[in-house]
């Protein structure tokens, strides 16, 4: 049973480009969470999704950031017009139900140059 | 809003010795979960130990144990017989029991643990 799969592992984008980060949850998990980790900091919650629904997006920046978890396929975190301050590690986690503990992916390190 | 505080940015321990990492939190909720995660240089977040707030008994996982003081809102991690592979960042995290419908974790800023040979 593969864990939470995130790709790419590393992503380099120039300022103004778009970044797409993918997360495939563990088999049987229908709850997905995205977190951002800035250098030398802890993880900060961004968004919580179930299939085709955004449940809690209280941690998402109001502009340029969006997330989806379609009926088929991975969850996508999309960052439009990236800026240097978006450089961070982005982690995805999944759970079978909301009340269950998470399994984290290995993260995507986004570098904006 | 809930907060998690780790006041030790860095700790060192001699191999085979015992070390305790501190964590305090603030919440008005009575039911919640607390976690310790380990993050080695590979960046993978590894669950070390988990504690349910309604359980008075401290959780234990092999060499890892916690001292959970609910009234003091303290949740420290004790690592016994430290090994070189224990060197990593350690994060304390809080999660509501979910009555509000969200299951987000609140993380502390981490403690970097160095293990000296």
Interface residues (C-beta under 8 A of the other chain):
Chain A: X31 X33 X35 X40 X41 X42 X43 X44 X45 X48 X55 X56 X58 X59 X89 X91 X93 X95 X98 X99 X101 X102 X104 X106 X107 X109
Chain B: X4 X33 X35 X42 X43 X44 X45 X47 X50 X91 X97 X98 X101 X102 X103 X104 X105 X106 X107 X108 X109 X110
